[in-house]
């Protein structure tokens, strides 16, 4: 199971939100490139970047994308990014920036034609399913829908989705542990690789996730708050993988 450190960007700074709430923001660094180098030095094989400004505004932030280009150019490991990618043109331009994978969430809900992108770009597009109480949330987590997350996963897999990032919003940034039952339901429903996100706070959480069939886990606040060391998390995942 791959451990993927998260770098959330807001106004060019490295921050974390709690449960996706913009009013609950904590800044950790004004130098995201230095943060990326730290995760590389501690063993990261991939970085997960979120353009929070893009997620809220519905289009990528030029400032944040410029930072991501620097990270891609200087760090040398694959980078996946989400936030505000809601059209084919935006997807194409983002991939041309050297980013390995892009994550599409809201667009897949609001625009049925977005499914064509999954067929066109294949493995380079990941479906982000963000859920609250089992239902899909959109618009940077600000708006809930009545769509069951597992039903949406099945629908999108039928349209060509090859990988899913599943986030339980209620656990995100809380350090209270991942929602293992919801994750297992998503893995069973999707039948394709699923990356878990939300709630990781201890090495026990890593062990619990490693025992599932999750392909990877995105870890954010726990790394920044120091409740988990990335090198230890990677070793734990390797030792306890299913």
C-alpha positions as CSV (number, residue, x, y, z in Angstrom):
1,X,0.0,0.0,0.0
2,X,1.5,3.3,-1.1
3,X,1.7,6.1,1.4
4,X,1.0,9.4,-0.4
5,X,1.8,12.7,1.4
6,X,-0.6,15.6,0.8
7,X,0.2,19.1,0.0
8,X,-2.8,21.4,0.1
9,X,-2.2,24.8,-1.5
10,X,-4.1,28.0,-0.7
11,X,-2.8,31.3,-2.0
12,X,0.5,29.7,-2.6
13,X,0.9,28.5,1.0
14,X,0.8,24.9,2.4
15,X,-2.3,24.6,4.6
16,X,-4.7,22.1,5.9
17,X,-8.4,22.4,6.4
18,X,-10.6,20.5,8.8
19,X,-13.4,18.5,7.2
20,X,-12.9,20.6,4.1
21,X,-14.0,23.8,5.8
22,X,-12.2,26.9,4.5
23,X,-12.9,28.8,7.7
24,X,-11.0,26.0,9.6
25,X,-7.6,26.6,8.0
26,X,-4.1,26.2,9.5
27,X,-1.0,27.2,7.6
28,X,2.0,25.0,7.9
29,X,4.5,26.5,5.4
30,X,4.9,29.4,3.0
31,X,7.3,27.2,1.0
32,X,5.5,24.2,-0.5
33,X,8.6,23.2,-2.5
34,X,10.6,22.8,0.7
35,X,7.7,20.7,2.1
36,X,7.8,18.5,-1.1
37,X,11.5,18.0,-0.7
38,X,11.0,16.9,2.9
39,X,8.5,14.2,1.9
40,X,10.9,13.1,-0.9
41,X,13.7,12.8,1.6
42,X,11.5,10.8,4.0
43,X,10.7,8.2,1.3
44,X,7.7,9.5,-0.6
45,X,7.2,7.9,-4.0
46,X,4.3,10.1,-5.0
47,X,2.8,13.4,-3.9
48,X,-0.9,14.4,-3.7
49,X,-1.5,18.1,-4.3
50,X,-4.9,19.9,-3.8
51,X,-5.5,23.3,-5.3
52,X,-7.9,24.6,-2.7
53,X,-8.4,27.9,-4.5
54,X,-9.2,26.0,-7.7
55,X,-11.7,23.7,-5.9
56,X,-13.6,26.7,-4.5
57,X,-13.4,28.9,-7.6
58,X,-14.1,26.1,-10.2
59,X,-10.8,26.7,-12.1
60,X,-7.2,26.1,-11.3
61,X,-5.3,28.8,-9.5
62,X,-2.4,30.1,-11.7
63,X,-0.3,30.7,-8.6
64,X,-0.8,27.3,-7.3
65,X,-0.2,25.6,-10.7
66,X,3.0,27.4,-11.1
67,X,4.1,26.0,-7.7
68,X,3.2,22.5,-8.8
69,X,5.2,22.9,-12.0
70,X,8.2,23.7,-9.8
71,X,7.6,20.7,-7.6
72,X,7.3,18.4,-10.7
73,X,10.5,19.8,-12.2
74,X,12.6,19.8,-9.0
75,X,11.4,16.9,-6.9
76,X,11.3,14.2,-9.6
77,X,8.6,11.9,-8.3
78,X,5.0,11.6,-9.7
79,X,2.5,14.2,-8.7
80,X,-1.2,14.0,-8.8
81,X,-3.4,17.1,-8.4
82,X,-7.0,17.9,-7.9
83,X,-9.0,21.1,-7.5
84,X,-11.0,23.0,-10.2
85,X,-10.4,20.6,-13.1
86,X,-13.8,20.6,-14.6
87,X,-13.3,20.7,-18.4
88,X,-11.4,18.9,-21.1
89,X,-9.3,22.0,-21.8
90,X,-8.3,22.4,-18.2
91,X,-7.5,18.7,-17.9
92,X,-5.3,18.8,-21.0
93,X,-3.4,21.9,-19.9
94,X,-2.8,20.5,-16.4
95,X,-1.5,17.2,-17.8
96,X,0.8,19.2,-20.2
97,X,2.4,20.8,-17.1
98,X,4.1,17.5,-16.4
99,X,1.6,16.3,-13.8
100,X,1.3,12.5,-13.7
101,X,-2.4,12.2,-12.7
102,X,-5.2,14.6,-12.4
103,X,-8.2,14.1,-10.1
104,X,-11.7,15.0,-11.3
105,X,-14.6,15.1,-8.8
106,X,-17.3,17.7,-9.2
107,X,-17.1,17.7,-13.0
108,X,-18.0,14.0,-13.1
109,X,-21.1,14.7,-11.2
110,X,-22.3,17.9,-12.9
111,X,-21.3,17.1,-16.5
112,X,-22.1,13.5,-17.8
113,X,-19.9,14.2,-20.9
114,X,-16.8,14.2,-18.6
115,X,-16.8,10.5,-18.8
116,X,-15.2,10.9,-22.2
117,X,-12.0,12.1,-20.5
118,X,-11.6,8.9,-18.6
119,X,-11.6,7.0,-21.9
120,X,-9.3,9.5,-23.6
121,X,-6.7,9.9,-20.9
122,X,-7.0,6.5,-19.2
123,X,-4.8,6.0,-16.1
124,X,-3.8,9.7,-16.0
125,X,-7.3,10.6,-14.7
126,X,-8.5,9.6,-11.2
127,X,-12.1,9.9,-10.0
128,X,-12.3,11.7,-6.7
129,X,-15.3,10.6,-4.7
130,X,-15.7,12.8,-1.6
131,X,-18.5,11.6,0.7
132,X,-20.4,12.8,3.7
133,X,-22.7,10.3,5.4
134,X,-22.3,8.0,2.4
135,X,-23.4,10.7,-0.2
136,X,-21.3,12.5,-2.7
137,X,-20.3,16.1,-2.0
138,X,-19.2,18.5,-4.7
139,X,-18.0,22.1,-5.2
140,X,-14.9,21.7,-3.0
141,X,-16.9,19.7,-0.5
142,X,-19.2,22.7,0.0
143,X,-22.4,21.1,-1.4
144,X,-23.9,17.7,-0.6
145,X,-25.9,15.7,-3.1
146,X,-28.3,12.8,-2.8
147,X,-26.1,10.5,-4.8
148,X,-24.9,7.4,-2.9
149,X,-21.1,7.2,-3.2
150,X,-21.0,3.5,-4.0
151,X,-23.7,3.9,-6.7
152,X,-21.8,6.7,-8.2
153,X,-18.6,4.6,-8.2
154,X,-20.3,1.7,-10.1
155,X,-21.8,4.1,-12.6
156,X,-18.4,5.8,-13.3
157,X,-16.5,2.5,-13.5
158,X,-19.0,1.4,-16.2
159,X,-18.0,4.6,-18.1
160,X,-14.3,3.9,-18.0
161,X,-12.9,5.1,-14.6
162,X,-9.8,3.1,-13.7
163,X,-8.9,4.5,-10.2
164,X,-10.7,6.2,-7.4
165,X,-9.7,8.4,-4.5
166,X,-12.3,8.0,-1.7
167,X,-12.5,10.6,1.0
168,X,-14.7,10.5,4.0
169,X,-15.2,14.2,4.7
170,X,-16.3,13.7,8.3
171,X,-12.9,12.1,9.1
172,X,-10.7,14.5,7.1
173,X,-8.3,16.5,9.2
174,X,-9.7,15.0,12.4
175,X,-6.9,12.4,13.2
176,X,-9.6,10.1,14.5
177,X,-9.0,7.2,12.2
178,X,-10.3,6.2,8.8
179,X,-13.8,5.0,8.1
180,X,-12.8,1.4,7.3
181,X,-16.3,0.0,6.7
182,X,-17.1,2.8,4.2
183,X,-13.8,2.2,2.5
184,X,-14.4,-1.5,2.2
185,X,-17.8,-0.8,0.8
186,X,-16.3,1.5,-1.8
187,X,-13.6,-1.1,-2.7
188,X,-16.2,-3.8,-3.1
189,X,-18.5,-1.5,-5.2
190,X,-15.8,-0.2,-7.5
191,X,-13.8,-3.3,-8.3
192,X,-10.9,-1.1,-9.3
193,X,-7.9,0.4,-7.4
194,X,-9.1,2.7,-4.6
195,X,-6.9,5.1,-2.7
196,X,-8.2,6.0,0.8
197,X,-8.1,9.5,2.3
198,X,-9.3,11.1,5.5
199,X,-8.8,10.4,9.2
200,X,-5.3,8.9,9.5
201,X,-3.7,9.9,12.8
202,X,-1.6,7.0,14.0
203,X,0.5,4.1,12.8
204,X,-2.3,1.9,13.9
205,X,-4.5,3.5,11.3
206,X,-1.8,2.7,8.7
207,X,-1.8,-0.9,9.9
208,X,-5.6,-1.1,9.7
209,X,-5.6,0.3,6.2
210,X,-2.8,-2.0,5.0
211,X,-5.0,-4.9,6.0
212,X,-7.7,-3.7,3.5
213,X,-7.4,-3.9,-0.3
214,X,-6.8,-0.2,-0.6
215,X,-4.1,0.6,-3.2
216,X,-2.8,3.5,-1.2
217,X,-3.6,6.1,1.4
218,X,-3.2,9.9,1.3
219,X,-1.9,11.3,4.6
220,X,-2.0,15.0,5.4
221,X,-2.5,16.5,8.8
222,X,-0.9,13.6,10.7
223,X,2.4,14.3,9.0
224,X,2.2,18.1,9.6
225,X,1.2,17.7,13.2
226,X,3.9,15.1,13.8
227,X,1.6,12.3,15.0
228,X,3.0,10.1,12.2
229,X,6.5,10.1,10.6
230,X,6.4,9.4,6.9
231,X,9.3,7.0,6.9
232,X,7.7,5.0,9.7
233,X,4.3,5.0,7.9
234,X,5.9,3.6,4.8
235,X,7.7,0.9,6.7
236,X,4.5,0.0,8.6
237,X,2.5,-0.3,5.4
238,X,5.1,-2.6,3.9
239,X,5.2,-4.8,7.0
240,X,1.4,-5.2,7.4
241,X,0.2,-5.3,3.8
242,X,-2.6,-7.7,3.0
